[in-house]
Amino acid sequence: MQGTWQQTARHFGEYAVFRVLLFIVQCLPHRTAFALADALAWLICQLPPRWNRYSVAAENLRTAFGTELSDAEVQRLFFGMWRHLFRMVCEMVQLPRRFRLADCAEVLTFEGREQCVRAILEGRPVLFLSGHFGNWEISVATFGHFGFPSAVVARDLDNPWLHRWFQRFRESTGNQLVSKAGAGAEVSDVLQRGGMASLLCDQDAGRSGVFVDFFGRPASTFKSIALLALQYNALVVVGGAWRLPAEQQRTARWVRFCLTTEAVLDPQHYQTEDAIERLTQDFTAALERLIRKAPEQYFWVHRRWKTPVGARRRRGG
């Protein structure tokens, strides 16, 4: 009972601090909020590596771009990653009042718009795939604003107050938040009705995954995405919204992003025995191409290559 009370008090304290910071960032001009984000990123980078996960990020960056990547370049990308993450938090906080349907043209440029709209209007179910790259909240908010809501798969937050805030935030544009725990049944229902679902496809899948190349090295990837696409004949749209370079931000009233459709994959073209592996490889390769556009906007502290090739699933696991 005491543990439950302490946990409730901690969750409430976390939420109270979050709402205070939320209020401050909402009141700040976006350039001032970004300056604060940059300062926090600099502070994070000064911490010991075990606290800011520099060692994991450096290993991942050298795995992706080669061991010849200089220490200075690794540190530049590492700082850029943390700066991006803190700026993304500021963007999320300001999103409801800064990004509406009437503002889309000022906030977004849309690469691959025709092929994306064609996929949505084809009348078949659609799986939108992205990764921990750019501002993934902008992507789902955009389609919600334009009347194309989707089921957004995300992990439940441990703090129930924070979870409810993020649920309201994500559903404010018409999307539906689906818990990652047991999401398969709900996503199947959505696709069976011809709807759309959005999820991230760059997490390590452990021993039960299928190994495909990601930046030239095999990475365990969930089979479920390809299985769903093949079972429900769902088009797979790979894309994301990434923040444009500084020189393209100077005249903007807020922040400008490039919403990119990197690939549209049709499961009807994957009807061989190795369909799952081929489709998984193709959407993973599309995500890699997207990340290469702005590598500092990717979450390099995730252990993407955690599971070694040849690892076997334990019995009963």
Backbone bond lengths (Angstrom), bond angles and torsions (degrees), N, CA, C in turn:
res aa  C-N    CA-C-N  psi(-1)  N-CA   C-N-CA  omega(-1)  CA-C   N-CA-C  phi
1 M - - - 1.466 - - 1.531 111.13 -
2 Q 1.358 115.00 -42.80 1.462 119.49 178.97 1.524 111.02 -63.39
3 G 1.362 115.88 -40.25 1.453 119.39 178.59 1.513 112.25 -62.34
4 T 1.350 116.47 -38.94 1.462 120.61 178.22 1.518 110.59 -64.42
5 W 1.352 116.79 -42.67 1.464 120.29 179.65 1.527 110.52 -63.66
6 Q 1.336 116.88 -43.15 1.463 120.54 -179.85 1.528 110.99 -64.02
7 Q 1.316 115.90 -39.99 1.465 119.21 178.70 1.520 111.10 -65.35
8 T 1.330 117.00 -41.67 1.462 120.77 177.85 1.521 110.87 -61.97
9 A 1.338 116.58 -42.88 1.464 120.68 179.17 1.528 110.93 -63.68
10 R 1.342 116.23 -41.35 1.466 119.73 179.21 1.527 110.71 -64.58
11 H 1.340 116.68 -44.16 1.465 120.32 179.34 1.525 111.16 -61.97
12 F 1.339 115.79 -41.53 1.459 118.87 179.24 1.528 110.88 -65.83
13 G 1.343 116.84 -40.23 1.460 120.42 177.88 1.522 111.82 -62.52
14 E 1.333 116.44 -43.21 1.463 120.69 177.63 1.524 110.78 -60.51
15 Y 1.328 115.15 -43.16 1.464 119.36 -178.09 1.529 110.82 -67.57
16 A 1.343 116.91 -38.36 1.458 120.14 178.69 1.529 110.83 -62.23
17 V 1.336 116.52 -45.39 1.465 120.28 177.70 1.523 110.04 -61.80
18 F 1.323 116.19 -42.20 1.468 120.73 179.22 1.524 111.20 -59.86
19 R 1.337 117.80 -43.30 1.464 119.80 -178.13 1.528 111.54 -68.93
20 V 1.328 117.58 -34.11 1.464 120.02 176.01 1.526 110.28 -64.46
21 L 1.342 116.49 -47.83 1.464 120.52 177.83 1.530 110.84 -62.93
22 L 1.318 116.01 -37.35 1.458 121.31 177.77 1.523 110.78 -58.94
23 F 1.314 115.82 -46.42 1.466 120.95 -179.69 1.525 110.87 -62.60
24 I 1.330 116.77 -43.04 1.468 120.61 -178.68 1.527 110.64 -62.90
25 V 1.340 116.41 -48.61 1.466 120.14 -177.52 1.526 110.88 -66.24
26 Q 1.326 117.51 -35.12 1.461 120.49 177.95 1.529 111.52 -63.12
27 C 1.321 116.56 -32.86 1.469 120.73 -177.24 1.528 112.88 -82.32
28 L 1.323 117.30 -20.93 1.460 120.56 -174.50 1.523 111.69 -80.16
29 P 1.343 118.48 145.88 1.468 120.18 166.24 1.524 108.78 -59.98
30 H 1.322 117.70 150.51 1.464 118.81 -172.17 1.522 112.30 -64.73
31 R 1.324 118.05 -31.50 1.471 119.16 179.18 1.531 110.79 -69.43
32 T 1.326 117.38 -35.80 1.461 120.15 175.82 1.520 110.55 -67.81
33 A 1.345 116.64 -40.83 1.468 120.63 177.00 1.523 110.64 -62.33
34 F 1.323 116.53 -38.68 1.467 120.39 178.51 1.527 111.00 -67.34
35 A 1.324 117.23 -37.65 1.465 120.00 177.44 1.530 110.05 -62.64
36 L 1.325 116.70 -39.77 1.456 120.84 176.24 1.528 110.48 -64.81
37 A 1.331 116.68 -41.98 1.468 120.73 178.03 1.526 111.21 -61.66
38 D 1.326 116.12 -41.77 1.466 119.95 179.93 1.534 111.26 -64.53
39 A 1.336 115.95 -37.85 1.461 119.66 178.34 1.532 110.92 -65.88
40 L 1.328 116.83 -40.92 1.457 120.13 177.37 1.531 110.85 -64.41
41 A 1.331 116.92 -38.93 1.464 120.51 177.84 1.528 110.52 -62.64
42 W 1.321 116.18 -41.77 1.471 119.76 178.84 1.531 109.97 -62.28
43 L 1.335 117.17 -42.39 1.464 120.90 179.42 1.534 111.12 -63.42
44 I 1.311 116.52 -42.58 1.470 120.35 178.76 1.523 110.34 -59.37
45 C 1.313 116.50 -41.03 1.465 120.79 -177.77 1.521 112.78 -69.74
46 Q 1.309 118.20 -16.06 1.460 121.08 178.04 1.527 112.27 -86.61
47 L 1.323 117.30 -10.59 1.452 121.11 -178.54 1.524 110.91 -73.30
48 P 1.322 118.38 161.78 1.467 120.77 175.14 1.527 110.63 -58.85
49 P 1.336 117.75 146.52 1.471 121.54 -176.29 1.522 114.57 -54.00
50 R 1.339 117.60 -32.74 1.466 118.89 -178.38 1.536 111.41 -69.40
51 W 1.332 117.39 -18.50 1.463 121.15 179.68 1.527 112.07 -94.15
52 N 1.319 117.50 -34.47 1.474 118.77 -178.49 1.531 113.04 -102.74
53 R 1.349 116.15 3.10 1.470 123.21 174.67 1.539 112.06 63.33
54 Y 1.332 115.02 32.45 1.465 118.81 179.18 1.526 111.48 -61.68
55 S 1.335 117.79 -41.01 1.465 120.50 -176.50 1.520 111.44 -61.35
56 V 1.340 116.90 -41.98 1.468 120.75 178.79 1.524 110.11 -64.57
57 A 1.325 116.61 -45.88 1.466 120.46 -179.12 1.528 111.29 -63.37
58 A 1.326 116.84 -43.57 1.466 120.28 -179.69 1.517 111.00 -62.60
59 E 1.331 116.61 -42.19 1.466 120.01 177.99 1.527 111.37 -62.90
60 N 1.327 116.77 -43.27 1.455 120.59 179.35 1.526 111.77 -65.38
61 L 1.326 116.70 -41.79 1.469 119.86 -179.98 1.522 111.50 -63.94
62 R 1.317 117.23 -40.40 1.466 119.93 179.28 1.527 110.59 -72.03
63 T 1.327 117.57 -31.41 1.461 120.53 174.43 1.523 109.87 -64.53
64 A 1.335 116.38 -41.12 1.461 120.95 -176.26 1.524 112.86 -76.50
65 F 1.330 117.66 -41.32 1.464 120.74 -170.44 1.526 114.00 -114.21
66 G 1.332 116.03 3.38 1.456 118.32 176.43 1.508 112.22 103.28
67 T 1.318 114.98 147.87 1.464 120.47 -178.08 1.523 112.68 -68.82
68 E 1.345 116.64 -15.40 1.464 119.12 179.79 1.524 112.27 -77.22
69 L 1.335 117.67 -3.64 1.460 120.74 177.98 1.533 108.76 -59.53
70 S 1.317 116.80 124.86 1.461 120.95 -174.88 1.521 111.24 -70.20
71 D 1.345 115.24 157.03 1.461 119.95 177.23 1.528 111.06 -58.94
72 A 1.332 116.53 -38.40 1.462 120.33 -179.67 1.525 111.28 -63.93
73 E 1.335 116.68 -39.67 1.458 120.32 179.72 1.533 110.75 -70.03
74 V 1.328 116.76 -38.83 1.466 120.02 176.24 1.527 109.94 -60.96
75 Q 1.327 117.29 -45.25 1.461 120.76 -179.15 1.528 111.20 -66.09
76 R 1.348 116.54 -35.68 1.470 119.69 177.76 1.528 110.56 -63.77
77 L 1.334 116.82 -45.80 1.461 120.98 -179.70 1.532 111.11 -68.41
78 F 1.329 116.38 -35.51 1.460 120.72 179.03 1.527 110.50 -64.97
79 F 1.334 117.07 -46.86 1.460 120.42 176.69 1.527 109.96 -63.17
80 G 1.343 116.97 -41.87 1.454 120.52 179.28 1.519 112.30 -60.43
81 M 1.343 116.34 -36.87 1.463 120.43 178.69 1.526 110.89 -63.34
82 W 1.345 117.24 -49.11 1.458 119.47 -179.09 1.529 110.96 -66.76
83 R 1.324 116.78 -37.92 1.473 119.29 176.75 1.517 110.35 -61.26
84 H 1.330 115.72 -42.62 1.463 119.92 178.54 1.527 111.35 -61.45
85 L 1.340 116.95 -44.81 1.460 120.24 -177.14 1.528 111.53 -63.30
86 F 1.330 117.22 -43.18 1.472 119.71 179.17 1.527 110.77 -69.07
87 R 1.336 117.11 -37.28 1.464 118.99 176.26 1.529 110.89 -65.46
88 M 1.326 116.63 -36.60 1.456 120.36 179.81 1.521 110.84 -63.16
89 V 1.341 116.74 -38.00 1.464 120.19 176.58 1.528 109.91 -61.52
90 C 1.327 116.61 -43.61 1.470 120.43 177.40 1.523 111.03 -61.12
91 E 1.320 116.52 -41.66 1.468 120.55 179.57 1.523 111.15 -64.04
92 M 1.327 116.95 -41.08 1.462 120.42 179.46 1.528 110.59 -62.20
93 V 1.331 116.16 -42.87 1.465 120.74 -178.93 1.527 110.46 -63.28
94 Q 1.337 117.33 -40.45 1.465 121.50 -176.70 1.526 113.15 -88.15
95 L 1.311 117.00 -8.13 1.461 121.57 -174.48 1.526 113.89 -55.84
96 P 1.343 120.33 -47.57 1.465 119.28 -175.51 1.530 114.69 -57.65
97 R 1.342 117.22 -33.66 1.470 117.95 -178.85 1.521 113.18 -99.31
98 R 1.303 117.83 -10.66 1.461 120.89 -177.10 1.533 113.47 -104.33
99 F 1.335 116.11 -20.56 1.458 119.20 -172.04 1.527 109.61 -128.32
100 R 1.332 115.11 99.50 1.455 121.62 176.27 1.520 108.49 -124.62
101 L 1.315 115.23 175.93 1.468 119.72 -177.20 1.527 111.59 -56.11
102 A 1.318 116.69 -40.94 1.468 120.34 -177.72 1.522 112.45 -69.65
103 D 1.349 117.74 -18.97 1.462 121.38 -176.52 1.521 113.30 -97.26
104 C 1.335 117.78 -1.64 1.464 120.17 -171.13 1.527 112.72 -56.91
105 A 1.334 117.17 -42.25 1.463 120.29 -177.15 1.523 111.49 -64.89
106 E 1.339 117.72 -29.34 1.459 120.88 179.27 1.521 111.72 -79.23
107 V 1.325 117.03 -27.11 1.462 121.27 -174.53 1.526 112.03 -94.68
108 L 1.344 117.26 -32.93 1.467 120.92 -170.52 1.514 113.57 -121.27
109 T 1.326 114.86 142.68 1.454 121.28 155.87 1.523 105.35 -109.76
110 F 1.314 117.56 146.10 1.462 121.06 -170.68 1.528 109.10 -122.32
111 E 1.330 116.18 103.69 1.464 121.16 175.87 1.526 109.63 -87.96
112 G 1.339 116.03 131.76 1.454 119.85 -179.27 1.513 112.88 76.40
113 R 1.320 116.81 27.96 1.467 121.02 -176.40 1.521 111.43 -61.98
114 E 1.326 117.81 -43.24 1.463 120.04 -174.89 1.518 112.09 -62.34
115 Q 1.343 116.82 -46.26 1.458 118.15 -178.37 1.528 111.62 -68.56
116 C 1.324 117.54 -30.80 1.463 120.60 177.78 1.532 110.45 -70.00
117 V 1.328 117.13 -48.00 1.465 120.71 -179.96 1.519 110.30 -63.67
118 R 1.323 117.03 -38.62 1.460 120.36 178.08 1.526 110.83 -61.10
119 A 1.323 116.79 -40.02 1.468 120.50 178.68 1.526 110.93 -65.06
120 I 1.338 116.77 -41.77 1.463 120.46 -178.89 1.526 111.00 -65.40
121 L 1.340 116.15 -39.11 1.466 120.54 -174.12 1.528 113.25 -88.03
122 E 1.307 117.96 0.55 1.464 120.05 -177.32 1.524 112.80 -71.17
123 G 1.325 116.04 -17.61 1.462 118.78 178.40 1.511 114.53 91.41
124 R 1.313 116.89 5.63 1.456 121.46 177.58 1.530 109.61 -104.96
125 P 1.334 117.76 158.93 1.471 118.85 174.48 1.523 110.91 -61.96
126 V 1.325 115.96 153.75 1.464 121.48 -176.42 1.525 109.53 -132.88
127 L 1.328 115.17 134.67 1.465 122.17 171.15 1.522 108.37 -107.72
128 F 1.320 117.50 114.39 1.461 121.82 174.53 1.527 108.52 -89.67
129 L 1.320 116.08 122.63 1.459 121.11 -178.92 1.518 110.29 -116.38
130 S 1.321 115.03 139.25 1.452 121.29 171.68 1.521 107.01 -148.67
131 G 1.323 115.93 -169.93 1.456 120.76 177.95 1.513 109.08 -136.31
132 H 1.323 115.99 -171.20 1.465 120.08 176.52 1.534 108.16 -78.54
133 F 1.313 113.56 67.16 1.466 122.07 -173.70 1.515 108.76 -136.54
134 G 1.354 115.37 140.09 1.452 119.19 178.40 1.514 111.20 60.03
135 N 1.313 116.11 -151.55 1.461 121.37 177.92 1.525 107.78 -107.85
136 W 1.354 115.71 92.45 1.460 119.55 -174.99 1.525 112.13 -68.68
137 E 1.340 118.13 -18.04 1.459 120.04 177.97 1.536 111.14 -71.03
138 I 1.347 116.74 -31.89 1.460 120.53 178.58 1.524 110.51 -61.56
139 S 1.326 116.65 -40.32 1.466 120.85 -176.59 1.516 111.61 -60.19
140 V 1.342 116.51 -53.31 1.463 118.97 -177.07 1.525 111.09 -68.62
141 A 1.336 117.05 -33.81 1.466 119.54 177.99 1.525 110.74 -64.48
142 T 1.332 117.34 -38.67 1.458 121.11 -179.25 1.518 111.57 -60.51
143 F 1.324 116.54 -50.11 1.461 119.09 -178.02 1.526 110.95 -68.38
144 G 1.322 117.64 -31.82 1.452 119.96 174.65 1.518 111.63 -63.69
145 H 1.340 117.24 -43.16 1.462 121.72 178.55 1.525 111.36 -59.80
146 F 1.311 117.19 -37.11 1.458 121.20 -176.91 1.533 113.20 -87.34
147 G 1.333 116.62 9.94 1.448 119.74 174.98 1.509 114.95 83.75
148 F 1.345 116.67 21.70 1.462 120.89 176.73 1.533 109.12 -122.27
149 P 1.330 117.11 67.96 1.469 119.85 -177.48 1.521 111.58 -70.29
150 S 1.310 115.42 155.66 1.461 120.34 179.74 1.520 110.04 -136.74
151 A 1.313 115.03 165.06 1.462 121.47 172.64 1.519 107.62 -83.95
152 V 1.321 117.40 115.76 1.463 122.75 -174.80 1.536 108.57 -98.74
153 V 1.316 116.37 116.37 1.460 121.75 -177.95 1.524 109.17 -87.68
154 A 1.323 116.83 125.60 1.462 121.42 -179.98 1.524 109.52 -151.49
155 R 1.326 115.34 154.18 1.462 120.73 178.70 1.520 110.40 -73.53
156 D 1.330 116.26 139.61 1.464 120.58 175.08 1.527 109.64 -65.24
157 L 1.327 116.68 136.85 1.457 120.88 175.76 1.526 109.53 -79.43
158 D 1.325 116.27 147.46 1.463 120.68 -178.62 1.524 111.78 -66.26
159 N 1.331 116.48 -33.37 1.449 121.24 -179.73 1.534 108.89 -86.11
160 P 1.336 118.97 115.57 1.470 119.99 -175.02 1.523 113.78 -65.17
161 W 1.358 117.83 -32.64 1.458 119.76 178.09 1.528 110.27 -67.52
162 L 1.330 116.48 -44.95 1.459 119.99 177.40 1.524 110.70 -63.39
163 H 1.321 116.52 -39.97 1.466 120.14 179.52 1.524 110.95 -60.41
164 R 1.332 117.09 -44.18 1.467 119.67 -179.44 1.521 111.08 -65.65
165 W 1.355 117.33 -35.94 1.470 119.18 177.85 1.520 110.27 -63.27
166 F 1.333 117.37 -47.05 1.456 120.44 -179.33 1.528 111.19 -67.24
167 Q 1.319 117.12 -31.92 1.459 119.01 176.59 1.527 110.66 -65.46
168 R 1.319 117.76 -45.95 1.469 121.05 177.17 1.522 110.65 -61.76
169 F 1.343 115.82 -41.19 1.464 120.02 179.69 1.535 111.09 -60.42
170 R 1.335 116.52 -47.82 1.468 120.02 -176.11 1.520 112.87 -73.31
171 E 1.315 116.93 -27.39 1.460 119.90 -178.36 1.524 112.64 -92.45
172 S 1.341 117.40 -3.09 1.464 120.70 -177.29 1.519 112.89 -66.97
173 T 1.327 117.56 -20.77 1.465 120.71 178.44 1.523 111.92 -103.91
174 G 1.337 116.63 15.31 1.459 120.35 174.68 1.508 115.49 100.38
175 N 1.347 117.31 -4.92 1.460 119.64 179.45 1.530 110.34 -76.86
176 Q 1.317 115.45 165.23 1.464 122.07 178.78 1.519 108.56 -117.70
177 L 1.335 116.90 124.98 1.455 120.93 178.77 1.521 109.61 -83.97
178 V 1.332 116.14 128.15 1.459 122.92 -179.62 1.524 108.26 -117.83
179 S 1.322 116.64 128.01 1.455 120.57 179.06 1.520 110.76 -65.73
180 K 1.340 115.99 133.75 1.459 120.45 178.81 1.520 111.39 -61.09
181 A 1.335 116.70 -31.12 1.463 120.92 177.22 1.529 108.66 -71.91
182 G 1.312 116.55 111.72 1.457 120.66 -179.49 1.514 113.61 75.91
183 A 1.345 117.06 25.24 1.467 120.11 -177.05 1.525 112.81 -70.59
184 G 1.332 116.91 -20.91 1.459 119.65 -174.50 1.513 113.65 -54.65
185 A 1.341 116.95 -45.46 1.463 120.26 -177.71 1.520 111.54 -66.20
186 E 1.350 117.34 -43.43 1.458 120.36 -179.30 1.518 111.92 -67.26
187 V 1.341 116.96 -42.03 1.468 119.56 178.17 1.518 110.26 -65.09
188 S 1.325 117.44 -38.48 1.471 120.67 177.03 1.519 110.80 -59.70
189 D 1.342 116.79 -42.65 1.467 120.24 178.46 1.524 111.07 -62.28
190 V 1.335 116.21 -42.55 1.469 120.53 179.88 1.526 110.55 -61.85
191 L 1.323 116.83 -47.52 1.466 120.46 -178.73 1.526 111.51 -67.31
192 Q 1.326 116.54 -35.80 1.466 119.72 179.25 1.528 110.63 -63.39
193 R 1.337 116.73 -31.17 1.468 120.91 178.05 1.521 111.95 -83.78
194 G 1.338 116.86 2.06 1.462 119.99 -179.24 1.505 113.40 82.31
195 G 1.351 117.92 19.29 1.449 121.79 -177.56 1.517 113.60 -88.90
196 M 1.342 115.08 -165.49 1.460 121.18 -176.85 1.523 109.64 -125.71
197 A 1.319 115.47 144.36 1.457 122.03 177.16 1.517 109.33 -132.30
198 S 1.330 116.46 144.01 1.467 122.24 -179.37 1.516 109.36 -121.22
199 L 1.318 116.83 133.06 1.459 120.51 178.99 1.514 110.86 -154.99
200 L 1.336 115.08 160.74 1.450 122.18 178.10 1.525 108.60 -92.28
201 C 1.330 115.69 141.05 1.472 119.23 -170.66 1.523 112.49 -121.72
202 D 1.341 117.55 25.00 1.466 118.75 -174.28 1.520 113.55 -119.27
203 Q 1.349 118.19 21.95 1.459 119.65 176.79 1.521 110.92 -89.80
204 D 1.325 115.44 148.82 1.463 120.49 174.45 1.526 109.14 -64.91
205 A 1.343 116.37 132.60 1.468 121.46 -175.39 1.519 112.96 -99.33
206 G 1.318 117.90 2.81 1.453 120.45 177.96 1.522 112.97 70.55
207 R 1.330 115.02 -156.53 1.460 120.80 -174.81 1.525 113.36 -69.04
208 S 1.319 117.94 -22.27 1.463 120.42 -175.98 1.520 113.01 -88.76
209 G 1.341 118.03 -1.23 1.458 120.59 -177.03 1.520 113.24 -82.31
210 V 1.321 114.36 173.67 1.455 121.62 174.04 1.532 107.07 -103.47
211 F 1.333 116.77 135.89 1.457 120.53 -176.62 1.533 110.53 -89.52
212 V 1.330 115.06 122.57 1.457 121.79 175.61 1.521 108.09 -132.28
213 D 1.327 116.44 161.29 1.462 120.51 -177.92 1.524 111.02 -75.79
214 F 1.329 115.09 132.05 1.465 123.01 174.06 1.513 106.53 -134.09
215 F 1.320 116.91 111.58 1.461 122.86 -172.30 1.535 110.28 55.92
216 G 1.331 116.04 39.38 1.456 120.80 172.53 1.516 115.43 81.40
217 R 1.328 117.92 5.11 1.463 120.28 179.86 1.529 109.39 -131.30
218 P 1.336 118.40 135.73 1.466 120.62 -177.90 1.529 111.73 -60.05
219 A 1.324 115.17 132.89 1.463 121.46 179.84 1.525 108.66 -132.27
220 S 1.314 116.11 133.44 1.459 121.07 179.13 1.523 109.63 -69.70
221 T 1.335 116.14 125.08 1.464 122.53 -173.68 1.521 109.51 -130.55
222 F 1.319 116.69 144.00 1.459 120.53 -176.91 1.533 111.56 -63.23
223 K 1.337 115.29 134.36 1.456 121.34 176.86 1.526 112.26 -76.67
224 S 1.337 116.36 -22.52 1.458 120.83 -169.06 1.522 113.25 -59.89
225 I 1.342 117.52 -31.90 1.460 119.94 -178.44 1.519 110.08 -64.69
226 A 1.324 117.09 -50.64 1.457 120.72 178.91 1.522 110.99 -64.11
227 L 1.325 117.41 -39.36 1.468 120.62 178.83 1.524 111.08 -61.05
228 L 1.326 117.51 -44.16 1.456 120.95 178.42 1.519 111.59 -63.68
229 A 1.337 116.19 -44.22 1.464 119.64 -179.84 1.527 111.43 -61.38
230 L 1.325 115.77 -43.10 1.466 119.97 -179.09 1.525 111.49 -70.46
231 Q 1.326 117.09 -39.54 1.462 120.12 -177.37 1.522 112.02 -68.14
232 Y 1.336 117.49 -39.85 1.463 120.78 -174.61 1.526 113.01 -106.30
233 N 1.327 116.89 8.86 1.467 121.64 179.24 1.533 110.30 54.80
234 A 1.324 115.22 43.81 1.462 121.28 -176.21 1.524 110.85 -91.75
235 L 1.316 116.16 132.56 1.456 120.27 173.51 1.526 109.64 -68.15
236 V 1.320 115.98 141.45 1.460 121.55 -179.97 1.527 108.07 -108.60
237 V 1.332 116.29 115.97 1.465 121.90 -179.75 1.527 107.90 -109.09
238 V 1.323 116.45 117.82 1.468 121.70 179.99 1.523 108.77 -103.67
239 G 1.324 116.60 125.02 1.461 119.15 -179.35 1.505 111.66 -169.81
240 G 1.317 115.00 -171.74 1.458 120.14 -180.00 1.519 110.50 177.26
241 A 1.316 115.62 167.66 1.466 122.16 179.16 1.518 108.81 -112.54
242 W 1.323 116.62 118.88 1.462 119.77 -179.92 1.525 109.74 -120.14
243 R 1.321 114.66 145.46 1.460 121.94 -176.55 1.524 110.09 -68.95
244 L 1.312 116.13 129.63 1.464 120.27 -178.88 1.530 110.92 -70.97
245 P 1.350 117.82 157.80 1.472 121.18 -178.79 1.524 112.79 -58.97
246 A 1.331 115.13 161.60 1.469 121.47 -173.71 1.514 112.60 -58.15
247 E 1.351 117.31 -36.99 1.460 119.23 -177.65 1.529 112.61 -65.35
248 Q 1.334 117.25 -19.46 1.460 120.87 178.15 1.528 112.11 -97.14
249 Q 1.334 116.76 6.36 1.452 121.57 -179.15 1.526 112.80 -105.88
250 R 1.327 117.37 -13.71 1.465 119.95 -167.12 1.518 113.33 -62.42
251 T 1.315 118.25 -35.48 1.468 120.29 -177.73 1.524 112.30 -96.86
252 A 1.328 117.60 2.52 1.462 120.66 -177.05 1.525 110.59 -78.30
253 R 1.338 115.85 143.56 1.466 120.44 177.05 1.527 111.18 -76.33
254 W 1.321 116.18 -25.07 1.468 120.50 175.48 1.519 107.99 -132.20
255 V 1.329 118.84 -117.15 1.459 123.52 -179.17 1.521 107.70 -124.25
256 R 1.325 116.12 145.81 1.470 119.85 178.78 1.528 109.73 -113.64
257 F 1.338 114.51 138.58 1.456 122.27 -179.19 1.520 109.80 -126.01
258 C 1.321 114.44 157.86 1.464 120.59 170.09 1.524 106.98 -108.99
259 L 1.315 116.42 111.69 1.458 122.25 175.91 1.525 106.89 -87.73
260 T 1.320 116.27 111.85 1.461 121.73 -169.45 1.522 111.89 -114.23
261 T 1.324 115.99 129.63 1.460 121.28 168.29 1.521 106.70 -96.25
262 E 1.316 116.38 105.76 1.459 120.62 -175.01 1.524 112.03 -82.57
263 A 1.321 117.65 -33.01 1.471 120.53 -179.37 1.518 109.66 -162.00
264 V 1.338 115.49 147.78 1.465 122.84 169.06 1.522 106.30 -122.35
265 L 1.324 116.39 116.94 1.457 122.55 -175.05 1.521 109.71 -110.15
266 D 1.324 115.91 129.82 1.460 122.05 -178.69 1.524 108.97 -103.35
267 P 1.333 119.06 118.93 1.470 120.78 -178.50 1.521 113.58 -61.99
268 Q 1.323 117.06 -18.50 1.465 119.45 177.61 1.523 111.57 -65.64
269 H 1.330 117.21 -18.32 1.465 121.24 177.81 1.528 111.80 -88.43
270 Y 1.338 116.37 3.25 1.463 121.24 -177.83 1.525 108.94 -125.50
271 Q 1.312 115.69 75.16 1.460 119.93 -175.43 1.525 112.60 -117.18
272 T 1.309 116.75 23.69 1.461 120.95 178.66 1.526 109.74 -99.13
273 E 1.319 116.33 175.57 1.464 120.63 -178.28 1.525 112.22 -63.26
274 D 1.319 116.66 -29.23 1.464 120.45 -179.52 1.536 111.69 -97.92
275 A 1.336 116.80 29.88 1.464 121.43 -174.98 1.522 112.28 -59.36
276 I 1.333 116.50 -40.88 1.467 119.78 -178.02 1.526 110.17 -63.26
277 E 1.329 117.18 -46.57 1.464 120.92 -179.35 1.524 111.43 -64.53
278 R 1.326 116.96 -42.49 1.467 120.35 -177.21 1.518 111.44 -66.97
279 L 1.327 116.40 -45.94 1.469 119.80 -179.94 1.528 110.68 -64.91
280 T 1.326 116.92 -42.05 1.466 120.75 177.98 1.524 111.04 -62.50
281 Q 1.337 116.27 -41.27 1.464 119.86 178.17 1.526 111.06 -63.57
282 D 1.323 117.00 -41.35 1.466 120.02 -176.27 1.527 112.27 -68.55
283 F 1.347 117.81 -41.00 1.462 115.75 179.47 1.528 111.08 -75.09
284 T 1.338 117.71 -27.27 1.465 120.12 175.40 1.526 110.76 -69.29
285 A 1.328 116.87 -39.87 1.471 120.90 177.32 1.534 110.61 -64.68
286 A 1.337 117.09 -37.22 1.462 120.52 178.26 1.522 110.72 -65.17
287 L 1.338 116.57 -40.52 1.462 119.86 176.95 1.526 110.81 -64.19
288 E 1.321 117.28 -39.83 1.464 120.39 177.82 1.528 111.10 -60.36
289 R 1.323 117.02 -43.56 1.471 119.93 178.38 1.520 110.91 -60.74
290 L 1.320 116.03 -37.86 1.461 120.55 179.33 1.531 110.58 -65.03
291 I 1.318 116.72 -45.18 1.470 121.24 -178.46 1.525 110.70 -62.79
292 R 1.311 117.61 -36.63 1.467 121.16 -179.43 1.527 112.60 -63.03
293 K 1.320 117.68 -19.16 1.464 120.48 178.01 1.527 111.51 -68.45
294 A 1.337 116.54 -31.61 1.468 120.97 -179.49 1.525 108.56 -154.92
295 P 1.327 118.18 73.61 1.469 120.76 -173.05 1.528 114.31 -61.03
296 E 1.315 117.51 -24.61 1.465 119.20 178.79 1.536 111.68 -70.68
297 Q 1.334 117.30 -10.62 1.462 120.74 179.15 1.528 111.74 -100.11
298 Y 1.324 116.71 21.16 1.461 120.69 176.95 1.532 109.76 -110.56
299 F 1.330 115.65 151.74 1.464 122.40 -176.44 1.530 109.18 -86.49
300 W 1.324 116.82 84.48 1.465 122.09 -173.24 1.527 114.11 -77.35
301 V 1.316 118.49 -5.95 1.466 119.54 -178.82 1.532 112.07 -88.65
302 H 1.337 117.23 0.34 1.457 120.48 173.01 1.531 109.38 -81.80
303 R 1.328 117.25 134.14 1.471 121.39 -178.46 1.536 110.14 -79.07
304 R 1.321 114.91 77.89 1.467 120.39 -175.56 1.518 112.42 -67.49
305 W 1.340 117.94 -31.66 1.462 121.19 -178.45 1.530 110.65 -105.37
306 K 1.323 116.39 33.42 1.461 121.74 -174.83 1.527 112.32 -62.99
307 T 1.326 117.92 -43.51 1.463 121.95 -175.35 1.519 110.20 -85.34
308 P 1.331 118.70 122.22 1.470 120.42 179.88 1.527 111.79 -73.40
309 V 1.315 115.19 151.16 1.469 120.55 176.30 1.530 109.15 -61.47
310 G 1.321 116.48 137.10 1.442 120.31 179.70 1.502 114.21 92.38
311 A 1.351 117.05 -4.78 1.455 119.33 177.87 1.516 109.48 -64.50
312 R 1.303 116.94 138.93 1.450 121.55 -177.71 1.528 109.97 -109.81
313 R 1.317 113.71 143.32 1.446 119.24 177.89 1.529 109.74 -69.65
314 R 1.352 115.84 133.82 1.449 119.12 179.85 1.512 111.00 -70.78
315 R 1.316 115.45 150.06 1.460 119.78 177.43 1.528 109.96 -63.04
316 G 1.334 111.65 135.59 1.457 117.46 -179.36 1.508 112.88 78.36
317 G 1.402 118.00 -0.99 1.449 121.40 -179.59 1.494 111.96 -93.06
